[in-house]
Amino acid sequence: MHAPRSQSSRKQLPASRWRQRRLAQAESELSTAQERQLATLHDISTLLAGQHAIDALCRGFLHHVMQFAQAQGGTVRILDAQHDTVHIIVHEGISDGMVEEEHCIRNNDCLCGAAVAQGVIQIRDFRQVDALQRFRCQDEGFIAIAVFPILAREQVVGSFSLHFARPKAVHAQQQGWLETLGQSLGIAIENQRLIAREKEFAVARERSLLAEGLHDSIAQSLNFISLQVQMLDDSVRRGQLDEAAEVLPLMRMGVEQSYQDVRELLVNFRTRWHGSDLESKLNEVLAKFKLQTGVAGTLDMRGNGAPLAPEQQLQILFIVQEALSNIRKHAQASNVALCVENGRDFSLRVRDDGEGFAANVRDRKTEVQIGLRIMQERAERLGAQFTIDSTPGGGTTISLALPAARRQAA
């Protein structure tokens, strides 16, 4: 026979089972919380890694953190450092009336502004604050709020708030985790701002290139047409109709070239290459130069290096065009020579036997100086070294050296 259990043993058994159930329940709750935290982290990381507008980033971020924290309302505010104000970018669970009143607040106003001004978390249980101190979100029926700063590289760029209509404690571990998420959002916001600034720079660069393209091509064509008009007028005045008939085809060519240049610039003049090789394009430029000036330039192509990328070839072509334009307008040269060496490195020389110019001419805002500056800027975009060797009466040599490290494959 088994010995009967003692009364004390029978009383202790239910308590032991209760503790086991509580332990199992606590472990289950912890596991669920960890899973929810990992899921939230995954969703937010995926969101912030994408290319989104800032308001879309903030909207998705707020939705995820509100779900994680089981908040009934929330906002994301961005700092306008220039005017020292904080603006609501997105909101959820907040009335339009509150948004209208608080869409723009002074830095350090209320708890959302304080989180921005001080760069620290602001947590309040409205049931435990002085009745004389009342916050606008209390009128929305919220009983607690947690506000976290949004930081990027240790600089506060805004804040996000979580509003609770039911009792809910945000414990220390959650606070630290949410604060870290705020830093991730801040970095994503700054990255989007950098991308926006890069786009603005790209637009400005395109405008600059467009202006230079006008100078490079259309202005030259118009100068050529103007010269032909003067010749035509002179021929007509002298009654030399045969001479006038010879001028008209040149004028038509100039008009057609200007039309083509305008059309290409309006579409996208940088994609003008059309698959031709550099040697063919340079020969075309020299042929046009001969028509304009009567000077036959020579082209010496050396080396067996791989072709440059179309954009790099195009920039080199524009540099040659600008160099020839300067020669035509200022050098009074009898001979022009182009030399291209395409090996591991790439180099270009444009040499003329014209009048040349003194070094101080480059520092004056003359037409020569403008042309030299344009060539210099194009060379810098290529990552090439640009040099000018000129002396009065000794001609001019323009040199371009593109190292192998800056070459782009075609």
C-alpha positions as CSV (number, residue, x, y, z in Angstrom):
1,M,0.0,0.0,0.0
2,H,1.1,3.5,-0.7
3,A,1.6,5.9,2.1
4,P,-1.1,8.6,2.1
5,R,0.0,12.1,0.9
6,S,0.3,14.6,3.6
7,Q,-2.2,17.5,3.6
8,S,0.6,20.0,3.1
9,S,1.8,18.2,-0.1
10,R,-1.7,18.3,-1.5
11,K,-1.9,22.0,-0.9
12,Q,1.4,22.7,-2.5
13,L,0.7,20.9,-5.8
14,P,-1.8,23.4,-7.2
15,A,0.5,26.3,-6.3
16,S,3.4,24.6,-8.2
17,R,1.2,24.0,-11.2
18,W,0.1,27.6,-11.1
19,R,3.7,28.8,-11.1
20,Q,4.5,26.5,-14.1
21,R,1.5,27.9,-16.0
22,R,2.6,31.5,-15.2
23,L,6.1,30.7,-16.3
24,A,4.9,29.1,-19.6
25,Q,2.6,32.1,-20.2
26,A,5.4,34.6,-19.6
27,E,7.7,32.7,-22.0
28,S,4.9,32.6,-24.6
29,E,4.3,36.3,-24.2
30,L,8.0,37.1,-24.5
31,S,8.3,34.9,-27.6
32,T,5.3,36.7,-29.1
33,A,6.7,40.1,-28.3
34,Q,10.1,39.2,-29.8
35,E,8.4,37.9,-33.0
36,R,6.4,41.1,-33.3
37,Q,9.5,43.1,-32.7
38,L,11.5,41.2,-35.4
39,A,8.6,41.5,-37.8
40,T,8.4,45.2,-37.2
41,L,12.1,45.6,-37.7
42,H,12.0,43.7,-41.0
43,D,9.1,45.8,-42.3
44,I,10.7,49.1,-41.3
45,S,14.1,48.0,-42.7
46,T,12.6,47.1,-46.0
47,L,10.7,50.4,-46.1
48,L,13.7,52.6,-45.3
49,A,16.0,50.7,-47.7
50,G,13.7,51.7,-50.7
51,Q,13.6,54.8,-52.7
52,H,10.6,56.7,-51.4
53,A,9.6,60.3,-51.0
54,I,10.1,61.6,-47.4
55,D,6.4,61.7,-46.6
56,A,5.9,58.1,-47.9
57,L,8.8,57.0,-45.7
58,C,7.3,58.7,-42.7
59,R,3.8,57.4,-43.3
60,G,5.0,53.8,-43.6
61,F,7.3,54.2,-40.6
62,L,4.5,55.6,-38.4
63,H,2.1,52.8,-39.4
64,H,4.5,50.1,-38.4
65,V,5.6,51.6,-35.0
66,M,2.0,52.3,-34.1
67,Q,1.1,48.7,-34.7
68,F,4.1,47.5,-32.7
69,A,3.5,49.8,-29.7
70,Q,-0.3,49.3,-29.9
71,A,-0.8,53.0,-30.1
72,Q,-4.1,54.6,-31.1
73,G,-2.6,57.7,-32.6
74,G,0.7,59.1,-33.9
75,T,2.5,61.8,-35.8
76,V,5.8,62.4,-37.5
77,R,7.1,66.0,-37.4
78,I,10.1,67.4,-39.3
79,L,12.3,70.3,-38.1
80,D,12.6,73.4,-40.2
81,A,15.9,74.5,-38.7
82,Q,15.9,77.8,-40.7
83,H,12.7,79.0,-39.0
84,D,13.0,77.0,-35.8
85,T,9.7,75.3,-36.3
86,V,8.4,71.7,-36.3
87,H,5.8,70.6,-38.9
88,I,3.5,67.6,-39.0
89,I,4.4,65.6,-42.1
90,V,2.1,62.6,-41.5
91,H,-0.4,61.6,-38.9
92,E,-2.7,58.7,-38.0
93,G,-5.6,58.5,-35.5
94,I,-5.4,62.3,-34.9
95,S,-8.4,64.6,-35.7
96,D,-8.2,67.2,-38.4
97,G,-8.8,69.8,-35.8
98,M,-5.7,68.9,-33.9
99,V,-3.7,68.7,-37.0
100,E,-4.9,72.2,-38.1
101,E,-3.9,73.6,-34.7
102,E,-0.6,71.9,-34.4
103,H,0.6,71.4,-38.0
104,C,3.3,74.0,-37.3
105,I,4.7,74.6,-33.8
106,R,7.7,76.4,-32.4
107,N,10.7,74.3,-31.5
108,N,10.4,73.3,-27.9
109,D,6.6,73.9,-27.8
110,C,4.6,71.1,-26.2
111,L,6.1,67.6,-25.9
112,C,6.7,67.0,-29.6
113,G,8.7,70.2,-29.9
114,A,10.6,69.5,-26.6
115,A,11.8,66.1,-28.0
116,V,13.2,68.0,-31.0
117,A,14.8,70.9,-29.0
118,Q,16.3,68.6,-26.3
119,G,16.9,65.5,-28.4
120,V,15.5,63.2,-25.6
121,I,12.4,61.0,-25.2
122,Q,9.3,62.6,-23.7
123,I,6.9,60.3,-22.0
124,R,3.8,61.5,-20.0
125,D,0.9,59.8,-18.4
126,F,-1.7,62.5,-18.4
127,R,-3.5,60.9,-15.4
128,Q,-0.5,61.8,-13.3
129,V,0.3,65.3,-14.4
130,D,-0.8,68.5,-12.7
131,A,-4.4,69.4,-13.8
132,L,-3.2,73.0,-14.5
133,Q,-0.9,71.6,-17.2
134,R,-3.0,70.4,-20.0
135,F,-1.9,69.2,-23.5
136,R,-3.8,69.4,-26.7
137,C,-3.8,65.7,-27.3
138,Q,-5.7,65.2,-24.0
139,D,-8.7,66.7,-25.7
140,E,-8.5,63.9,-28.3
141,G,-9.1,61.4,-25.5
142,F,-5.6,60.2,-25.1
143,I,-4.3,59.4,-21.6
144,A,-0.6,59.0,-22.4
145,I,2.0,60.0,-25.0
146,A,5.5,58.9,-25.9
147,V,7.6,61.2,-28.2
148,F,10.9,60.1,-29.7
149,P,13.5,62.3,-31.4
150,I,14.4,61.5,-35.0
151,L,18.2,61.9,-35.4
152,A,20.6,61.7,-38.3
153,R,24.3,61.7,-37.5
154,E,23.6,63.0,-34.0
155,Q,21.6,65.9,-35.4
156,V,17.9,66.1,-34.6
157,V,15.8,66.3,-37.7
158,G,12.3,65.8,-36.2
159,S,10.2,63.6,-33.8
160,F,7.6,61.0,-33.9
161,S,4.8,60.6,-31.3
162,L,2.7,57.7,-30.1
163,H,-0.6,58.4,-28.5
164,F,-2.4,56.0,-26.2
165,A,-6.1,56.0,-25.4
166,R,-5.8,53.0,-23.2
167,P,-3.3,52.3,-20.4
168,K,-0.1,51.1,-21.9
169,A,3.4,51.3,-20.5
170,V,6.4,51.7,-22.8
171,H,9.1,50.0,-20.9
172,A,12.7,50.8,-21.0
173,Q,13.7,48.2,-23.5
174,Q,11.0,49.3,-25.9
175,Q,12.0,52.9,-25.5
176,G,15.6,52.1,-26.5
177,W,14.4,50.1,-29.5
178,L,12.0,52.8,-30.7
179,E,14.7,55.4,-30.2
180,T,17.0,53.3,-32.5
181,L,14.2,53.1,-35.1
182,G,14.0,56.9,-35.0
183,Q,17.7,57.1,-35.8
184,S,17.2,54.8,-38.7
185,L,14.3,57.0,-40.0
186,G,16.5,60.1,-39.6
187,I,19.3,58.5,-41.7
188,A,16.7,57.5,-44.4
189,I,15.4,61.1,-44.5
190,E,18.9,62.6,-44.8
191,N,19.7,60.1,-47.6
192,Q,16.5,61.1,-49.5
193,R,17.5,64.8,-49.1
194,L,21.0,64.0,-50.5
195,I,19.4,62.2,-53.4
196,A,17.2,65.2,-54.0
197,R,20.2,67.6,-53.9
198,E,22.0,65.3,-56.3
199,K,19.1,65.5,-58.7
200,E,19.0,69.3,-58.3
201,F,22.8,69.4,-59.1
202,A,22.2,67.1,-62.1
203,V,19.5,69.4,-63.4
204,A,21.8,72.4,-62.9
205,R,24.6,70.6,-64.7
206,E,22.3,69.7,-67.6
207,R,21.4,73.4,-67.9
208,S,25.0,74.3,-67.9
209,L,25.8,71.7,-70.5
210,L,22.8,72.9,-72.6
211,A,24.2,76.5,-72.4
212,E,27.6,75.3,-73.4
213,G,26.1,73.3,-76.2
214,L,24.5,76.4,-77.5
215,H,27.8,78.1,-77.4
216,D,29.6,75.2,-79.0
217,S,27.4,74.5,-81.9
218,I,24.5,76.9,-82.6
219,A,26.4,80.1,-81.9
220,Q,29.1,78.9,-84.3
221,S,26.6,78.0,-87.0
222,L,24.9,81.4,-86.6
223,N,28.2,83.1,-86.9
224,F,28.9,81.1,-90.1
225,I,25.4,82.1,-91.5
226,S,26.0,85.7,-90.6
227,L,29.3,85.7,-92.6
228,Q,27.6,84.1,-95.6
229,V,24.8,86.7,-95.5
230,Q,27.4,89.4,-95.6
231,M,29.1,87.7,-98.6
232,L,25.7,87.3,-100.3
233,D,24.8,91.0,-99.8
234,D,28.2,92.0,-101.2
235,S,27.7,89.8,-104.3
236,V,24.2,91.1,-104.9
237,R,25.4,94.7,-104.6
238,R,28.1,94.1,-107.2
239,G,25.8,92.2,-109.4
240,Q,27.8,89.0,-109.2
241,L,24.9,86.5,-109.3
242,D,27.3,83.6,-109.9
243,E,29.0,84.3,-106.6
244,A,25.6,84.7,-104.9
245,A,24.6,81.3,-106.2
246,E,27.7,79.8,-104.6
247,V,26.9,81.3,-101.2
248,L,23.3,80.1,-101.0
249,P,24.2,76.3,-100.6
250,L,26.5,77.3,-97.7
251,M,23.7,79.2,-96.1
252,R,21.3,76.3,-96.5
253,M,23.9,74.1,-94.9
254,G,24.3,76.4,-91.9
255,V,20.6,76.7,-91.4
256,E,20.2,72.9,-91.5
257,Q,23.0,72.4,-89.1
258,S,21.5,74.9,-86.7
259,Y,18.1,73.2,-87.0
260,Q,19.7,69.8,-86.2
261,D,21.6,71.2,-83.3
262,V,18.5,72.8,-81.7
263,R,16.5,69.6,-82.2
264,E,19.3,67.5,-80.6
265,L,19.7,69.9,-77.7
266,L,16.0,69.9,-77.0
267,V,15.8,66.2,-76.9
268,N,19.1,65.4,-75.2
269,F,22.2,66.6,-76.8
270,R,24.4,64.3,-74.8
271,T,23.1,61.3,-76.6
272,R,24.3,62.6,-80.0
273,W,26.9,60.0,-80.7
274,H,24.8,57.7,-83.0
275,G,27.4,54.9,-82.8
276,S,30.1,56.5,-84.9
277,D,33.7,56.2,-84.0
278,L,35.8,59.1,-82.7
279,E,38.0,59.3,-85.8
280,S,35.0,59.7,-88.1
281,K,33.5,62.4,-86.0
282,L,36.8,64.3,-85.8
283,N,37.1,64.1,-89.5
284,E,33.6,65.6,-89.9
285,V,34.5,68.4,-87.5
286,L,37.7,69.2,-89.5
287,A,35.7,69.1,-92.8
288,K,33.2,71.6,-91.4
289,F,36.1,73.7,-90.1
290,K,37.7,73.8,-93.6
291,L,34.4,74.9,-95.1
292,Q,34.2,77.8,-92.6
293,T,37.9,78.9,-92.8
294,G,39.5,77.4,-95.9
295,V,42.1,75.8,-93.6
296,A,42.6,72.1,-94.0
297,G,43.3,70.5,-90.6
298,T,45.1,67.2,-90.2
299,L,44.2,64.3,-88.0
300,D,46.8,61.8,-86.6
301,M,45.2,58.8,-84.8
302,R,47.6,56.6,-82.9
303,G,47.4,53.6,-80.6
304,N,45.1,50.6,-80.3
305,G,43.3,51.2,-77.1
306,A,39.7,50.3,-76.6
307,P,37.1,52.9,-77.6
308,L,36.0,55.4,-74.9
309,A,32.4,55.4,-73.6
310,P,30.1,57.4,-75.9
311,E,29.7,60.2,-73.3
312,Q,33.4,60.6,-73.0
313,Q,33.9,60.6,-76.7
314,L,31.2,63.3,-77.0
315,Q,32.8,65.5,-74.4
316,I,36.1,65.2,-76.3
317,L,34.4,66.1,-79.5
318,F,32.9,69.2,-77.9
319,I,36.4,70.2,-76.6
320,V,37.8,69.9,-80.2
321,Q,34.9,71.9,-81.5
322,E,35.5,74.7,-79.0
323,A,39.2,74.6,-79.7
324,L,38.6,74.9,-83.5
325,S,36.1,77.7,-82.9
326,N,38.7,79.7,-81.0
327,I,41.2,79.1,-83.8
328,R,38.7,80.2,-86.4
329,K,37.8,83.4,-84.6
330,H,41.1,84.5,-83.1
331,A,44.2,82.6,-84.2
332,Q,44.5,83.5,-88.0
333,A,46.2,80.2,-88.4
334,S,47.4,78.6,-91.6
335,N,47.8,75.1,-90.2
336,V,45.8,73.1,-87.6
337,A,46.8,69.6,-86.4
338,L,44.9,67.2,-84.2
339,C,46.8,64.3,-82.6
340,V,45.0,61.5,-80.7
341,E,46.9,58.8,-78.8
342,N,44.6,56.1,-77.6
343,G,46.7,53.6,-75.6
344,R,46.2,52.6,-72.0
345,D,45.9,56.3,-71.3
346,F,44.1,58.7,-73.7
347,S,45.5,62.0,-74.9
348,L,44.5,64.7,-77.3
349,R,46.4,67.7,-78.8
350,V,45.1,70.5,-80.9
351,R,47.9,72.6,-82.3
352,D,47.8,75.7,-84.5
353,D,50.4,78.1,-86.0
354,G,48.4,81.2,-85.4
355,E,49.0,84.4,-83.4
356,G,48.9,82.8,-80.0
357,F,48.2,84.9,-76.9
358,A,49.8,86.0,-73.7
359,A,49.1,84.3,-70.4
360,N,47.2,87.3,-69.0
361,V,44.6,87.0,-71.7
362,R,43.3,83.8,-70.0
363,D,42.5,85.9,-66.9
364,R,40.4,88.5,-68.7
365,K,36.7,88.0,-69.4
366,T,37.3,87.9,-73.2
367,E,35.7,85.5,-75.7
368,V,39.0,83.6,-75.7
369,Q,38.8,83.2,-72.0
370,I,35.2,82.0,-72.1
371,G,36.1,79.3,-74.6
372,L,39.1,78.2,-72.6
373,R,36.9,78.0,-69.4
374,I,34.4,75.8,-71.2
375,M,37.1,73.4,-72.4
376,Q,38.5,73.3,-68.9
377,E,35.1,72.5,-67.3
378,R,34.5,69.7,-69.8
379,A,37.9,68.2,-69.1
380,E,37.2,68.3,-65.4
381,R,34.0,66.4,-65.9
382,L,36.0,63.8,-67.8
383,G,38.6,63.6,-65.0
384,A,41.2,64.7,-67.5
385,Q,44.2,67.1,-67.1
386,F,43.8,70.1,-69.4
387,T,46.8,72.3,-70.3
388,I,47.3,75.3,-72.6
389,D,50.6,76.3,-74.2
390,S,50.5,79.6,-76.1
391,T,52.9,82.5,-76.8
392,P,52.3,85.6,-78.9
393,G,53.3,84.8,-82.4
394,G,54.1,81.2,-81.6
395,G,50.7,79.5,-82.0
396,T,48.7,77.6,-79.4
397,T,48.6,73.9,-78.3
398,I,45.6,72.6,-76.3
399,S,46.4,69.3,-74.6
400,L,44.1,66.8,-72.8
401,A,45.3,63.8,-70.8
402,L,42.9,61.2,-69.6
403,P,44.5,58.6,-67.3
404,A,43.5,54.9,-67.6
405,A,41.9,55.0,-64.2
406,R,39.3,57.6,-65.4
407,R,38.5,55.8,-68.7
408,Q,35.0,54.4,-69.2
409,A,34.6,51.4,-71.5
410,A,32.3,51.7,-74.5
